[in-house]
Amino acid sequence: MLHLVIADSELELVPKSIVEHPAVVNYARRRGKKPEEVILDSSYHHAALRKLEDGERRGRPDIVHICLLNALESIANKEGKLRVYVHTRNDEVIYIKPETRLPRNYNRFLGLMESLFKNGVVPKDLALLRIEKKTLGELVEEIGPDGVFVMHEEGELMKPRDFGKVLAGLEKPLVIVGGFPHGDFRSSVEGKKVSLYREPLMAWTIVNEVLVNFEAFLNF
């Protein structure tokens, strides 16, 4: 069973310090929601992000969306060999059941995330997604993997297929992929740093490479 964590993800509700910014207020009004109930998105809140610390990397729920679509629709997930989690910059962890089918439409995905942050679980009857306050370290300890691999541009360079073989040879490997556009992890992450290419790759590309090469060694 491969465990995949999209870590330090730039997925959050609009911070209190900018809820009165015109860019946020106008966007929330168009959505028919309160400013504090909408997901921060750099595409819509670019002007407001200038007021925030780390504003140049925040407001990227699209990274989580694409990574999750790729992971949940993967062969590994369909074969019951994958568990996916999202860890956010504010130390929340989203638990996702394997049978979850996320909206392909980005705006519908934002609405789903807003409901999750508001209610703690969606949908209430099936609890396909739930969110808890938890650090990345606490999540890793909870999973209890027999190998932790941190995808990092400064990590040991490995061919994707070789890395897939390593993962398939373990009982409970954990792969951590950064859910942010650039920079380094904010959380303390312990594990073997691995790079799959000589140049930086987007998070969703890394997710694809990890899963496809892990699947190459599965029996199904």
Backbone as ProteinMPNN parsed JSONL, in Angstrom:
{"seq_chain_A": "MLHLVIADSELELVPKSIVEHPAVVNYARRRGKKPEEVILDSSYHHAALRKLEDGERRGRPDIVHICLLNALESIANKEGKLRVYVHTRNDEVIYIKPETRLPRNYNRFLGLMESLFKNGVVPKDLALLRIEKKTLGELVEEIGPDGVFVMHEEGELMKPRDFGKVLAGLEKPLVIVGGFPHGDFRSSVEGKKVSLYREPLMAWTIVNEVLVNFEAFLNF", "coords_chain_A": {"N_chain_A": [[0.84, -1.2, 0.0], [0.772, 2.043, -1.032], [1.336, 5.17, 0.395], [0.47, 8.468, -0.087], [1.28, 11.804, 0.362], [0.267, 15.061, -0.124], [1.947, 17.711, 0.676], [2.249, 20.592, 2.89], [0.488, 22.103, 1.452], [-0.812, 24.77, -0.488], [-3.487, 25.527, 0.31], [-6.193, 27.028, 1.616], [-8.605, 28.857, 3.614], [-9.575, 32.287, 3.032], [-7.384, 34.385, 4.744], [-7.905, 36.1, 7.906], [-6.743, 38.621, 7.992], [-7.03, 39.781, 5.484], [-9.68, 39.793, 4.765], [-11.279, 41.968, 4.311], [-10.332, 43.142, 2.082], [-10.809, 44.677, -1.088], [-10.598, 43.004, -3.4], [-11.126, 40.496, -2.378], [-13.62, 40.833, -1.126], [-15.312, 41.552, -3.289], [-15.112, 39.286, -4.894], [-16.179, 37.303, -3.185], [-18.766, 38.269, -2.952], [-19.74, 37.915, -5.543], [-19.78, 35.183, -5.537], [-21.708, 34.69, -3.737], [-21.126, 34.356, -1.044], [-19.688, 34.681, 2.288], [-16.756, 36.67, 2.836], [-14.836, 35.402, 4.473], [-15.392, 32.777, 4.089], [-14.511, 31.757, 1.723], [-12.197, 30.055, -0.465], [-8.786, 30.869, -0.603], [-7.35, 32.159, -3.5], [-4.958, 32.672, -5.883], [-5.484, 33.475, -8.468], [-7.747, 35.026, -8.356], [-7.398, 36.661, -6.174], [-5.095, 38.14, -6.317], [-4.162, 40.81, -5.884], [-4.714, 41.141, -3.172], [-3.063, 39.251, -2.032], [-0.583, 40.393, -1.914], [-0.455, 41.584, 0.486], [0.074, 39.654, 2.289], [2.232, 37.51, 4.238], [4.56, 35.427, 2.638], [3.095, 35.68, 0.347], [3.599, 35.329, -2.346], [3.549, 32.648, -2.887], [1.213, 31.606, -1.995], [-2.324, 30.652, -2.037], [-2.94, 28.569, -3.967], [-4.866, 26.451, -4.737], [-5.316, 25.009, -7.022], [-3.158, 23.337, -7.508], [-3.466, 21.264, -5.663], [-5.914, 20.276, -6.576], [-5.358, 19.239, -9.202], [-3.371, 17.335, -8.602], [-4.822, 15.561, -6.948], [-6.879, 14.678, -8.663], [-5.356, 13.231, -10.534], [-4.215, 11.271, -8.857], [-6.428, 9.927, -7.631], [-7.71, 8.863, -9.821], [-5.943, 7.024, -10.691], [-4.441, 3.838, -11.64], [-3.307, 2.486, -9.506], [-4.859, 3.409, -7.345], [-7.396, 2.482, -8.093], [-6.922, -0.209, -7.879], [-6.784, -0.543, -5.198], [-4.414, 0.046, -3.893], [-3.47, 2.414, -2.918], [-3.344, 5.266, -0.783], [-4.359, 8.531, -0.175], [-3.509, 11.763, 1.032], [-4.006, 15.163, 2.05], [-2.015, 17.677, 3.253], [-2.043, 20.822, 4.785], [-0.802, 24.25, 4.66], [-1.497, 25.371, 7.063], [-1.418, 23.373, 8.899], [-3.484, 21.386, 8.713], [-5.084, 18.304, 8.011], [-6.368, 16.573, 5.307], [-8.328, 13.824, 4.901], [-8.927, 11.345, 2.541], [-11.207, 9.216, 1.098], [-10.666, 6.276, -0.862], [-12.59, 5.772, -2.834], [-13.58, 8.198, -3.568], [-14.76, 10.6, -5.876], [-13.694, 13.306, -7.293], [-14.863, 16.61, -8.252], [-14.389, 17.448, -11.662], [-14.479, 19.939, -12.66], [-13.031, 23.015, -11.897], [-14.08, 25.21, -10.382], [-16.216, 23.998, -9.095], [-14.794, 22.255, -7.529], [-13.523, 24.076, -5.8], [-15.782, 24.962, -4.403], [-16.457, 22.587, -3.098], [-14.245, 22.269, -1.397], [-14.552, 24.528, 0.189], [-16.912, 23.875, 1.531], [-15.958, 21.687, 2.946], [-14.026, 22.836, 4.678], [-15.735, 24.369, 6.181], [-17.62, 22.591, 7.327], [-16.221, 20.354, 8.15], [-16.481, 17.775, 7.257], [-17.391, 16.07, 4.252], [-19.452, 14.327, 1.842], [-21.896, 14.648, 4.491], [-23.183, 12.21, 5.054], [-21.639, 10.192, 3.862], [-19.007, 10.821, 4.333], [-16.723, 11.171, 2.653], [-14.619, 12.906, 2.418], [-12.715, 14.298, 5.016], [-11.582, 16.66, 7.457], [-8.927, 17.395, 9.649], [-7.214, 18.939, 12.397], [-3.83, 18.785, 12.289], [-0.335, 18.124, 12.344], [2.254, 17.675, 9.837], [4.225, 15.929, 10.714], [2.848, 14.521, 12.719], [0.967, 13.211, 11.163], [2.599, 11.52, 9.603], [3.618, 9.901, 11.635], [1.256, 8.692, 12.455], [0.555, 7.195, 10.176], [2.694, 5.393, 10.047], [4.878, 4.375, 8.334], [7.134, 2.119, 6.499], [9.103, 3.245, 5.139], [10.122, 6.444, 4.201], [9.855, 8.899, 1.767], [10.897, 11.883, 0.429], [10.017, 14.022, -2.034], [12.173, 15.988, -3.751], [13.918, 18.671, -5.23], [16.594, 18.811, -4.715], [17.275, 16.318, -3.967], [18.471, 12.846, -3.985], [19.241, 11.802, -7.214], [17.186, 9.742, -9.06], [16.195, 7.268, -11.421], [12.875, 7.255, -12.606], [11.661, 4.687, -12.908], [13.331, 3.037, -11.398], [12.883, 4.101, -8.89], [10.18, 3.485, -8.59], [10.381, 0.724, -8.347], [11.687, 0.476, -5.9], [9.702, 1.487, -4.179], [7.665, -0.404, -4.588], [8.789, -2.574, -3.4], [8.448, -2.319, -0.713], [6.372, -2.631, 2.244], [4.727, -0.615, 3.285], [5.198, 2.082, 1.978], [5.83, 5.634, 2.097], [5.277, 8.547, 0.333], [6.135, 11.892, 0.001], [4.995, 14.807, -1.396], [5.467, 18.136, -2.373], [2.924, 20.562, -2.066], [2.995, 23.112, -3.205], [3.9, 26.02, -5.213], [6.588, 26.822, -5.565], [9.87, 27.115, -3.976], [10.697, 25.83, -0.681], [9.821, 23.148, 1.62], [7.746, 24.111, 4.348], [7.21, 22.79, 6.627], [8.859, 20.577, 8.948], [10.42, 17.899, 7.545], [11.129, 14.549, 7.642], [13.071, 12.069, 6.103], [14.133, 10.184, 3.182], [15.466, 12.129, 0.679], [14.459, 12.508, -2.636], [14.947, 12.899, -6.116], [13.482, 12.978, -9.33], [14.257, 13.947, -11.715], [16.533, 16.032, -13.547], [15.81, 18.653, -13.532], [13.52, 20.991, -11.922], [10.195, 19.791, -11.296], [6.645, 20.035, -11.828], [4.234, 19.604, -9.2], [2.068, 17.854, -9.804], [3.09, 16.433, -11.949], [5.144, 15.003, -10.753], [3.607, 13.401, -9.043], [2.263, 11.838, -10.969], [4.478, 10.492, -12.183], [5.513, 9.045, -10.013], [3.325, 7.338, -9.371], [2.762, 5.918, -11.786], [5.155, 4.515, -12.182], [5.329, 3.057, -9.845], [3.089, 1.455, -10.197], [3.976, -0.165, -12.256], [5.181, -2.312, -11.138], [3.275, -3.716, -9.834], [1.053, -6.477, -9.301], [-1.661, -7.116, -11.125]], "CA_chain_A": [[0.0, 0.0, 0.0], [1.514, 3.295, -1.118], [0.691, 6.328, 1.009], [0.91, 9.69, -0.769], [0.874, 13.03, 1.047], [0.52, 16.351, -0.761], [2.275, 18.377, 1.934], [2.385, 22.051, 2.925], [-0.317, 22.576, 0.328], [-1.305, 26.154, -0.398], [-4.952, 25.412, 0.311], [-6.655, 27.648, 2.861], [-9.604, 29.906, 3.513], [-8.997, 33.629, 3.042], [-6.971, 34.769, 6.107], [-8.654, 37.209, 8.503], [-6.079, 39.904, 7.75], [-7.372, 40.361, 4.175], [-11.092, 39.545, 4.422], [-11.931, 43.223, 3.915], [-9.709, 43.654, 0.865], [-11.8, 44.741, -2.177], [-10.516, 41.847, -4.292], [-11.764, 39.377, -1.684], [-15.03, 41.175, -0.911], [-16.025, 41.488, -4.564], [-15.141, 37.881, -5.315], [-17.123, 36.601, -2.327], [-20.107, 38.73, -3.293], [-20.122, 37.231, -6.786], [-20.017, 33.778, -5.221], [-22.798, 34.599, -2.785], [-20.594, 33.834, 0.211], [-18.965, 35.625, 3.123], [-15.328, 36.673, 2.468], [-14.059, 34.451, 5.275], [-15.815, 31.411, 3.763], [-14.033, 31.35, 0.397], [-10.825, 29.579, -0.556], [-7.82, 31.819, -1.149], [-6.941, 31.764, -4.851], [-4.134, 33.735, -6.463], [-6.072, 33.923, -9.73], [-8.782, 36.006, -8.061], [-7.029, 37.504, -5.032], [-3.688, 38.498, -6.513], [-3.863, 42.086, -5.233], [-4.767, 40.952, -1.717], [-1.939, 38.406, -1.616], [0.587, 41.238, -1.664], [-0.501, 41.985, 1.892], [0.33, 38.489, 3.128], [3.535, 36.869, 4.295], [4.618, 34.322, 1.673], [2.005, 35.881, -0.603], [3.965, 34.921, -3.702], [3.366, 31.208, -3.077], [-0.062, 31.181, -1.412], [-3.506, 30.701, -2.892], [-2.785, 27.675, -5.114], [-5.656, 25.213, -4.614], [-5.279, 24.275, -8.284], [-2.147, 22.282, -7.413], [-4.116, 20.152, -4.959], [-6.961, 19.753, -7.454], [-4.787, 18.419, -10.266], [-2.722, 16.176, -7.983], [-5.836, 14.616, -6.468], [-7.521, 14.062, -9.827], [-4.439, 12.227, -11.073], [-4.027, 10.173, -7.91], [-7.652, 9.163, -7.402], [-8.072, 8.158, -11.05], [-4.827, 6.152, -11.063], [-4.628, 2.396, -11.54], [-2.971, 2.088, -8.14], [-6.018, 3.658, -6.482], [-8.479, 1.572, -8.501], [-6.556, -1.546, -7.418], [-6.752, -0.547, -3.746], [-3.021, 0.072, -3.453], [-3.081, 3.804, -2.682], [-4.065, 6.148, 0.131], [-3.927, 9.898, -0.449], [-3.813, 12.747, 2.06], [-3.552, 16.529, 1.793], [-1.618, 18.436, 4.434], [-2.056, 22.225, 4.387], [0.164, 25.167, 5.296], [-1.972, 25.679, 8.413], [-1.411, 22.113, 9.645], [-4.711, 20.597, 8.664], [-4.931, 17.125, 7.152], [-7.596, 16.109, 4.663], [-8.357, 12.385, 4.646], [-9.728, 11.137, 1.34], [-11.503, 7.816, 0.846], [-10.248, 5.897, -2.222], [-13.709, 5.774, -3.797], [-13.976, 9.582, -3.823], [-14.66, 11.109, -7.241], [-13.707, 14.763, -7.177], [-15.339, 17.355, -9.426], [-13.362, 17.824, -12.645], [-14.587, 21.39, -12.807], [-12.246, 23.661, -10.843], [-14.93, 26.015, -9.509], [-16.965, 23.066, -8.242], [-13.816, 21.769, -6.548], [-13.398, 25.122, -4.787], [-16.983, 24.9, -3.58], [-16.355, 21.399, -2.251], [-13.258, 22.548, -0.358], [-15.159, 25.5, 1.102], [-17.837, 23.117, 2.382], [-15.158, 20.848, 3.837], [-13.457, 23.681, 5.728], [-16.832, 24.875, 7.014], [-18.356, 21.532, 8.017], [-15.314, 19.342, 8.673], [-16.659, 16.513, 6.544], [-18.33, 16.108, 3.122], [-20.768, 14.722, 2.354], [-22.06, 14.218, 5.877], [-23.626, 10.822, 5.173], [-20.606, 9.255, 3.403], [-17.703, 11.272, 4.853], [-15.669, 10.853, 1.691], [-13.501, 13.762, 2.813], [-12.802, 14.908, 6.35], [-10.4, 17.46, 7.754], [-8.549, 17.441, 11.058], [-6.031, 19.726, 12.74], [-2.743, 17.823, 12.491], [0.912, 18.472, 11.662], [2.767, 16.662, 8.919], [4.913, 14.924, 11.531], [1.838, 13.689, 13.382], [0.375, 12.347, 10.14], [3.577, 10.481, 9.282], [3.636, 8.974, 12.781], [-0.009, 7.951, 12.419], [0.615, 6.216, 9.08], [3.654, 4.369, 10.446], [5.443, 3.758, 7.134], [8.427, 1.454, 6.616], [10.025, 4.018, 4.33], [9.597, 7.779, 3.904], [10.579, 9.509, 0.663], [10.504, 13.271, 0.216], [10.356, 14.435, -3.389], [12.874, 17.254, -3.56], [14.801, 18.93, -6.365], [17.981, 18.629, -4.292], [17.42, 14.946, -3.491], [19.242, 11.894, -4.794], [18.635, 11.616, -8.53], [16.855, 8.351, -9.37], [15.309, 7.062, -12.559], [11.527, 6.975, -12.102], [11.374, 3.245, -12.814], [14.077, 2.506, -10.254], [12.178, 4.538, -7.685], [8.972, 2.671, -8.514], [10.759, -0.609, -7.861], [11.952, 0.618, -4.469], [8.413, 1.628, -3.499], [6.927, -1.662, -4.675], [9.451, -3.564, -2.557], [8.129, -2.054, 0.683], [5.002, -2.939, 2.643], [3.955, 0.61, 3.495], [6.002, 3.27, 1.676], [5.179, 6.947, 2.139], [5.89, 9.542, -0.542], [5.693, 13.251, 0.315], [5.146, 15.73, -2.527], [5.098, 19.493, -1.976], [1.735, 21.106, -2.722], [3.226, 24.552, -3.354], [4.444, 26.273, -6.555], [8.049, 26.977, -5.574], [10.426, 27.222, -2.634], [10.936, 24.583, 0.046], [8.814, 22.793, 2.618], [7.683, 24.898, 5.562], [7.22, 21.808, 7.709], [10.034, 19.721, 9.089], [10.123, 16.606, 6.926], [12.193, 13.558, 7.789], [12.982, 11.009, 5.106], [15.12, 10.2, 2.101], [15.116, 13.058, -0.395], [14.589, 11.896, -3.959], [14.618, 13.707, -7.298], [13.259, 12.107, -10.486], [14.695, 14.595, -12.945], [17.597, 17.016, -13.285], [15.191, 19.968, -13.423], [12.301, 20.961, -11.105], [8.957, 19.345, -11.935], [5.417, 20.415, -11.138], [3.789, 18.592, -8.235], [1.222, 16.832, -10.42], [3.954, 15.598, -12.774], [5.805, 14.088, -9.83], [2.587, 12.429, -8.637], [2.078, 10.917, -12.088], [5.664, 9.657, -12.354], [5.575, 8.123, -8.877], [2.272, 6.333, -9.448], [2.922, 5.071, -12.974], [6.297, 3.618, -12.009], [4.931, 2.125, -8.783], [2.144, 0.497, -10.801], [4.69, -1.065, -13.167], [5.634, -3.485, -10.388], [2.136, -4.34, -9.163], [0.409, -7.605, -9.973], [-3.129, -6.943, -11.215]], "C_chain_A": [[0.873, 1.247, 0.0], [0.695, 4.415, -0.488], [1.312, 7.579, 0.393], [0.373, 10.909, -0.032], [1.25, 14.229, 0.19], [0.699, 17.329, 0.399], [2.508, 19.882, 1.798], [1.608, 22.698, 1.776], [-0.819, 23.993, 0.562], [-2.815, 26.168, -0.622], [-5.441, 25.93, 1.651], [-7.825, 28.589, 2.578], [-8.895, 31.258, 3.52], [-8.641, 34.004, 4.483], [-7.716, 36.004, 6.605], [-8.056, 38.572, 8.149], [-6.448, 40.555, 6.42], [-8.842, 40.162, 3.794], [-11.812, 40.816, 3.966], [-11.294, 43.831, 2.665], [-10.737, 43.627, -0.275], [-11.784, 43.525, -3.101], [-11.222, 40.642, -3.691], [-13.264, 39.623, -1.536], [-15.84, 41.03, -2.199], [-16.157, 40.049, -5.062], [-16.176, 37.1, -4.504], [-18.561, 36.993, -2.648], [-20.611, 38.036, -4.567], [-20.459, 35.765, -6.539], [-21.189, 33.591, -4.262], [-22.37, 34.042, -1.439], [-19.96, 34.958, 1.012], [-17.479, 35.559, 2.756], [-14.505, 35.629, 3.217], [-14.408, 32.995, 4.96], [-15.28, 30.92, 2.427], [-12.567, 30.93, 0.457], [-9.943, 30.655, -1.193], [-7.299, 31.308, -2.486], [-6.199, 32.917, -5.515], [-4.696, 34.267, -7.776], [-7.074, 35.051, -9.505], [-8.345, 37.032, -7.011], [-5.586, 37.986, -5.113], [-3.316, 39.788, -5.778], [-3.823, 41.948, -3.721], [-3.572, 40.155, -1.205], [-0.678, 39.208, -1.332], [0.669, 41.668, -0.207], [-0.089, 40.848, 2.837], [1.793, 38.066, 3.124], [3.509, 35.645, 3.382], [3.548, 34.458, 0.597], [2.308, 35.383, -2.001], [3.765, 33.429, -3.954], [2.001, 30.718, -2.589], [-1.213, 31.272, -2.411], [-3.382, 29.836, -4.131], [-3.553, 26.361, -4.914], [-5.659, 24.383, -5.889], [-4.262, 23.147, -8.251], [-2.738, 21.045, -6.743], [-5.138, 19.485, -5.869], [-6.383, 18.805, -8.492], [-4.116, 17.171, -9.694], [-3.734, 15.119, -7.555], [-6.573, 13.941, -7.616], [-6.644, 12.948, -10.38], [-4.321, 11.018, -10.151], [-5.268, 9.3, -7.787], [-8.112, 8.395, -8.634], [-6.986, 7.177, -11.5], [-5.199, 4.68, -10.939], [-4.338, 1.921, -10.122], [-4.151, 2.284, -7.2], [-7.158, 2.703, -6.813], [-8.211, 0.144, -8.033], [-6.446, -1.632, -5.899], [-5.368, -0.514, -3.149], [-2.547, 1.48, -3.086], [-3.966, 4.463, -1.634], [-3.485, 7.552, -0.033], [-4.389, 10.835, 0.667], [-3.344, 14.113, 1.563], [-3.23, 17.174, 3.124], [-1.484, 19.895, 4.01], [-1.02, 23.051, 5.15], [-0.222, 25.496, 6.733], [-2.106, 24.445, 9.297], [-2.807, 21.535, 9.837], [-4.426, 19.413, 7.735], [-6.298, 16.724, 6.621], [-7.438, 14.626, 4.353], [-9.343, 12.123, 3.51], [-9.957, 9.647, 1.12], [-11.181, 7.482, -0.618], [-11.366, 5.975, -3.266], [-14.195, 7.178, -4.151], [-13.772, 9.94, -5.293], [-14.8, 12.625, -7.173], [-14.293, 15.418, -8.418], [-14.182, 17.667, -10.37], [-13.324, 19.333, -12.807], [-13.926, 22.082, -11.608], [-13.117, 24.46, -9.875], [-15.78, 25.144, -8.589], [-16.046, 22.474, -7.171], [-13.631, 22.788, -5.429], [-14.6, 25.107, -3.845], [-16.959, 23.72, -2.622], [-15.382, 21.641, -1.102], [-13.809, 23.551, 0.661], [-16.142, 24.821, 2.043], [-17.08, 22.266, 3.386], [-14.578, 21.668, 4.995], [-14.55, 24.171, 6.689], [-17.436, 23.781, 7.899], [-17.465, 20.437, 8.608], [-15.382, 18.012, 7.983], [-17.638, 16.734, 5.397], [-18.303, 14.77, 2.367], [-20.98, 14.108, 3.726], [-22.41, 12.733, 6.001], [-22.537, 9.817, 4.801], [-19.215, 9.576, 3.951], [-16.563, 10.868, 3.932], [-14.412, 11.674, 1.961], [-13.755, 14.282, 4.22], [-11.497, 15.62, 6.637], [-10.176, 17.527, 9.249], [-7.333, 18.34, 11.235], [-4.907, 18.754, 13.067], [-1.506, 18.272, 11.733], [1.322, 17.35, 10.719], [3.459, 15.55, 9.698], [3.94, 13.981, 12.218], [1.182, 12.735, 12.387], [1.316, 11.207, 9.784], [3.624, 9.434, 10.394], [2.384, 8.1, 12.792], [0.018, 6.869, 11.35], [1.557, 5.073, 9.432], [4.292, 3.658, 9.269], [6.752, 3.02, 7.407], [9.464, 2.089, 5.696], [9.387, 5.35, 3.984], [10.486, 8.428, 2.844], [10.015, 10.901, 0.398], [10.963, 13.688, -1.182], [10.916, 15.852, -3.336], [13.868, 17.453, -4.688], [16.276, 18.792, -6.008], [18.237, 17.221, -3.761], [18.281, 14.094, -4.4], [18.517, 11.646, -6.112], [18.429, 10.126, -8.802], [16.008, 8.296, -10.627], [13.928, 6.694, -12.022], [11.225, 5.491, -11.951], [12.104, 2.609, -11.634], [13.394, 2.879, -8.945], [10.895, 3.739, -7.493], [9.248, 1.287, -7.967], [11.032, -0.586, -6.373], [10.644, 0.682, -3.691], [7.652, 0.31, -3.462], [7.53, -2.739, -3.784], [9.187, -3.376, -1.079], [6.67, -2.374, 0.977], [4.143, -1.68, 2.726], [4.837, 1.843, 3.237], [5.172, 4.54, 1.734], [5.97, 7.909, 1.264], [5.279, 10.902, -0.224], [6.015, 14.153, -0.866], [4.685, 17.11, -2.077], [3.921, 20.032, -2.776], [1.808, 22.614, -2.89], [3.956, 24.803, -4.678], [5.957, 26.374, -6.63], [8.544, 27.148, -4.145], [10.584, 25.856, -1.996], [9.788, 24.316, 1.016], [8.889, 23.729, 3.815], [7.761, 23.973, 6.773], [8.553, 21.092, 7.764], [9.678, 18.343, 8.541], [11.344, 15.691, 7.032], [11.982, 12.461, 6.754], [14.06, 11.147, 4.056], [14.651, 11.142, 0.998], [15.445, 12.444, -1.749], [14.195, 12.892, -5.039], [14.495, 12.77, -8.494], [13.756, 12.706, -11.794], [15.699, 15.682, -12.598], [17.082, 18.442, -13.208], [13.948, 19.873, -12.537], [11.08, 20.549, -11.92], [7.759, 19.845, -11.139], [4.938, 19.265, -10.255], [2.99, 17.486, -8.898], [2.023, 15.924, -11.359], [4.676, 14.574, -11.913], [4.834, 13.003, -9.384], [2.385, 11.393, -9.734], [3.248, 9.951, -12.225], [5.769, 8.62, -11.234], [4.566, 6.988, -9.039], [2.459, 5.381, -10.625], [4.06, 4.07, -12.776], [6.112, 2.672, -10.824], [4.027, 1.048, -9.36], [2.832, -0.536, -11.681], [5.111, -2.355, -12.463], [4.51, -4.134, -9.576], [1.617, -5.512, -9.978], [-1.097, -7.39, -9.964], [-3.609, -7.41, -12.574]], "O_chain_A": [[1.633, 1.474, 0.942], [-0.484, 4.589, -0.797], [2.534, 7.724, 0.36], [-0.834, 11.038, 0.177], [2.412, 14.396, -0.18], [-0.277, 17.731, 1.033], [2.907, 20.375, 0.743], [2.028, 23.708, 1.212], [-1.201, 24.358, 1.674], [-3.33, 26.731, -1.588], [-5.146, 25.35, 2.697], [-8.008, 29.055, 1.453], [-7.75, 31.363, 3.961], [-9.504, 33.95, 5.359], [-8.112, 36.856, 5.81], [-8.781, 39.559, 8.022], [-6.211, 41.748, 6.234], [-9.211, 40.341, 2.633], [-12.846, 40.737, 3.304], [-11.68, 44.919, 2.24], [-11.467, 42.644, -0.411], [-12.839, 43.066, -3.539], [-11.843, 39.857, -4.409], [-14.075, 38.732, -1.789], [-16.927, 40.451, -2.193], [-17.2, 39.656, -5.586], [-16.956, 36.33, -5.063], [-19.463, 36.156, -2.62], [-21.769, 37.626, -4.645], [-21.298, 35.179, -7.223], [-21.613, 32.464, -4.006], [-23.135, 33.348, -0.77], [-19.721, 36.048, 0.492], [-16.989, 34.488, 2.398], [-13.583, 35.04, 2.654], [-13.791, 32.08, 5.505], [-15.559, 29.788, 2.03], [-11.805, 31.386, 1.31], [-10.315, 31.268, -2.194], [-6.859, 30.163, -2.593], [-6.749, 34.005, -5.687], [-4.406, 35.402, -8.154], [-7.234, 35.927, -10.356], [-8.871, 38.145, -6.971], [-4.939, 38.212, -4.09], [-2.275, 39.851, -5.124], [-2.99, 42.569, -3.061], [-3.121, 40.359, -0.077], [0.197, 38.755, -0.594], [1.729, 42.066, 0.275], [0.075, 41.06, 4.039], [2.501, 38.242, 2.132], [2.523, 34.908, 3.365], [3.137, 33.463, 0.0], [1.397, 35.051, -2.76], [3.805, 32.985, -5.101], [1.671, 29.544, -2.753], [-1.095, 31.881, -3.475], [-3.678, 30.295, -5.235], [-2.955, 25.285, -4.92], [-5.968, 23.192, -5.855], [-4.464, 22.113, -8.888], [-2.534, 19.921, -7.201], [-5.215, 18.258, -5.922], [-6.867, 17.683, -8.645], [-4.273, 16.077, -10.235], [-3.527, 13.925, -7.774], [-6.861, 12.746, -7.545], [-7.126, 11.851, -10.661], [-4.328, 9.877, -10.612], [-5.174, 8.073, -7.833], [-8.82, 7.395, -8.517], [-7.097, 6.57, -12.565], [-6.14, 4.318, -10.233], [-5.039, 1.057, -9.596], [-4.421, 1.432, -6.354], [-7.811, 2.176, -5.913], [-9.145, -0.627, -7.813], [-6.059, -2.672, -5.364], [-5.156, -0.986, -2.032], [-1.345, 1.711, -2.958], [-5.178, 4.247, -1.599], [-2.267, 7.733, -0.029], [-5.503, 10.719, 1.176], [-2.413, 14.212, 0.764], [-4.071, 17.214, 4.022], [-0.874, 20.181, 2.979], [-0.448, 22.605, 6.144], [0.637, 25.86, 7.536], [-2.811, 24.461, 10.306], [-3.243, 21.24, 10.95], [-3.632, 19.515, 6.8], [-7.255, 16.557, 7.377], [-6.525, 14.225, 3.631], [-10.466, 12.627, 3.528], [-8.997, 8.892, 0.971], [-11.397, 8.306, -1.507], [-11.105, 6.218, -4.444], [-15.121, 7.33, -4.948], [-12.738, 9.621, -5.881], [-15.902, 13.15, -7.015], [-14.231, 14.854, -9.511], [-13.117, 18.1, -9.929], [-12.273, 19.923, -13.059], [-14.227, 21.772, -10.456], [-12.908, 24.391, -8.664], [-16.033, 25.509, -7.441], [-16.475, 22.224, -6.044], [-13.585, 22.424, -4.253], [-14.444, 25.227, -2.63], [-17.388, 23.833, -1.474], [-15.658, 21.263, 0.037], [-13.554, 23.426, 1.859], [-16.201, 25.156, 3.226], [-17.496, 22.134, 4.537], [-14.634, 21.245, 6.149], [-14.295, 24.36, 7.878], [-17.727, 24.013, 9.072], [-17.906, 19.677, 9.47], [-14.464, 17.199, 8.094], [-18.601, 17.489, 5.535], [-17.248, 14.145, 2.261], [-20.306, 13.141, 4.082], [-21.981, 12.073, 6.947], [-22.5, 8.715, 5.35], [-18.352, 8.701, 4.022], [-15.565, 10.297, 4.371], [-13.292, 11.205, 1.761], [-14.876, 14.656, 4.565], [-10.441, 15.24, 6.131], [-11.119, 17.694, 10.023], [-6.519, 18.482, 10.322], [-5.014, 17.981, 14.02], [-1.61, 18.749, 10.603], [0.811, 16.232, 10.791], [3.299, 14.371, 9.382], [4.183, 12.777, 12.29], [0.876, 11.59, 12.724], [0.889, 10.057, 9.674], [3.663, 8.233, 10.128], [2.451, 6.911, 13.102], [-0.442, 5.751, 11.585], [1.259, 3.912, 9.149], [4.248, 2.429, 9.212], [7.405, 3.261, 8.422], [10.553, 1.551, 5.498], [8.245, 5.395, 3.526], [11.705, 8.499, 2.997], [8.817, 11.071, 0.173], [12.159, 13.702, -1.47], [10.231, 16.792, -2.933], [14.581, 16.523, -5.065], [17.12, 18.67, -6.896], [19.286, 16.956, -3.175], [18.757, 14.547, -5.441], [17.33, 11.321, -6.127], [19.381, 9.345, -8.776], [15.192, 9.185, -10.869], [13.822, 5.906, -11.083], [10.6, 5.081, -10.973], [11.556, 1.742, -10.952], [13.334, 2.079, -8.011], [10.557, 3.358, -6.373], [8.445, 0.738, -7.213], [10.659, -1.514, -5.655], [10.49, 0.015, -2.668], [7.067, -0.053, -2.441], [6.856, -3.713, -3.447], [9.645, -4.177, -0.264], [5.834, -2.388, 0.074], [2.989, -1.67, 2.297], [5.181, 2.565, 4.173], [3.972, 4.53, 1.459], [7.179, 8.067, 1.431], [4.057, 11.049, -0.185], [7.167, 14.252, -1.286], [3.625, 17.24, -1.465], [3.914, 19.971, -4.006], [0.806, 23.313, -2.737], [4.574, 23.883, -5.214], [6.547, 26.043, -7.658], [7.75, 27.305, -3.217], [10.603, 24.839, -2.689], [8.904, 25.152, 1.202], [9.981, 24.098, 4.248], [8.313, 24.337, 7.812], [9.279, 21.008, 6.773], [8.744, 17.7, 9.019], [12.437, 16.024, 6.572], [10.865, 11.984, 6.552], [14.813, 12.121, 4.05], [13.563, 10.969, 0.448], [16.543, 11.937, -1.978], [13.226, 13.636, -4.889], [15.313, 11.865, -8.657], [13.691, 12.07, -12.846], [15.709, 16.191, -11.477], [17.834, 19.351, -12.858], [13.374, 18.792, -12.406], [10.949, 20.915, -13.088], [7.846, 20.051, -9.929], [5.209, 18.098, -10.537], [3.197, 16.309, -8.602], [1.663, 14.761, -11.542], [4.805, 13.412, -12.298], [5.187, 11.824, -9.348], [2.342, 10.195, -9.454], [3.052, 8.744, -12.365], [6.079, 7.455, -11.486], [4.907, 5.818, -8.866], [2.328, 4.167, -10.468], [3.938, 2.907, -13.16], [6.691, 1.586, -10.812], [4.181, -0.133, -9.048], [2.336, -1.652, -11.839], [5.368, -3.368, -13.114], [4.763, -4.995, -8.734], [1.733, -5.529, -11.204], [-1.735, -7.474, -8.915], [-4.805, -7.353, -12.86]]}, "name": "protein", "num_of_chains": 1, "seq": "MLHLVIADSELELVPKSIVEHPAVVNYARRRGKKPEEVILDSSYHHAALRKLEDGERRGRPDIVHICLLNALESIANKEGKLRVYVHTRNDEVIYIKPETRLPRNYNRFLGLMESLFKNGVVPKDLALLRIEKKTLGELVEEIGPDGVFVMHEEGELMKPRDFGKVLAGLEKPLVIVGGFPHGDFRSSVEGKKVSLYREPLMAWTIVNEVLVNFEAFLNF"}
